Amino acid sequence: MHQYSVQRRLGRGACGEALLAVHADGLRVLKCVPIVGLSNQQQRSAYREVELLQSLSHQNVLRIYESFMHREHLVIVSDFCDAGDLDVLITKRRDSAQACSDGTQRGFSQPSVLGVFAQVAEGLHYVHYQRVVHRDLKSSNIFITGRGVAKIGDFGVAISQNLDFTTPGAELPSVGTIHHLPPEVCNGEPHTAAGDCWALGVLLYEMCALELPFTGSNVLAVALRITEGKIRALPHSYSAELRSLCKALLTVSVSKRPTAAQVLMLPLVRSVLRKPDVNHSVSCKPPLSAEEVLLGPDKAQPVFKNC
């Protein structure tokens, strides 16, 4: 730890805490995961997973530099994204929309939504190509840099496996956030890459509607709505192609749900990418500031002018 100068705590949760630290090469985030109480086998499994994640290298995946043990904690060192996470931006937009009274569109503009969505789909395609399943993809795990680059992070429950997008693989524990779990997992089946694509659909819906597609008063109620797959239609201010894409990703049938690679081949998504070939590293043109990620250049102001 001597090479890191801890500045402050960024957050704390059930899986540990995140600290902002200064390193010779710049700012870093130290995720400290307690391993007290884990069996030797569980500890070895955790080390293997972190080593796997360290091997990932893509502009839309949060980079992990190293990991080490410190005072009975597994410390995972990653990039620091100075604009925060997508959940914060969505919450700010929702709060400002609630204060609007002129009937303007609540969600972000379609170009803004697609700008983030395409980047996340790019990162997810790469992750799946590396035979890794995230299993907890959600807005609070999408981090934004000051240049507007979106990065998938917090692979705390990620797992590697031989991917099969249409049939269950090995029996795996189902971990993740209930509102983002796919119907097959709610029915007791393993979480495969197709489940990540379902979560991608939840993310797309949330950016447009500023609310989750499946809610309820308790876990059982949410799970029931997820397995039914019924959602409120997105506003017609979004194109038919975008609404159709969201509906396809939130298809209950695993075999009918598009993969990340198939999503990237859609004209709607290809239009915001520099290179349409999904076999290469593809990125969206970075906006001028962090706020422009979801507000667009004409609305990147300290106060939401379009309310």
Summary of the structure (lengths in Angstrom):
residues: 307
radius of gyration: 19.1
end to end distance: 46.5
largest distance: 59.5
contacts: 961
relative contact order: 0.14
helix: 37%
strand: 17%
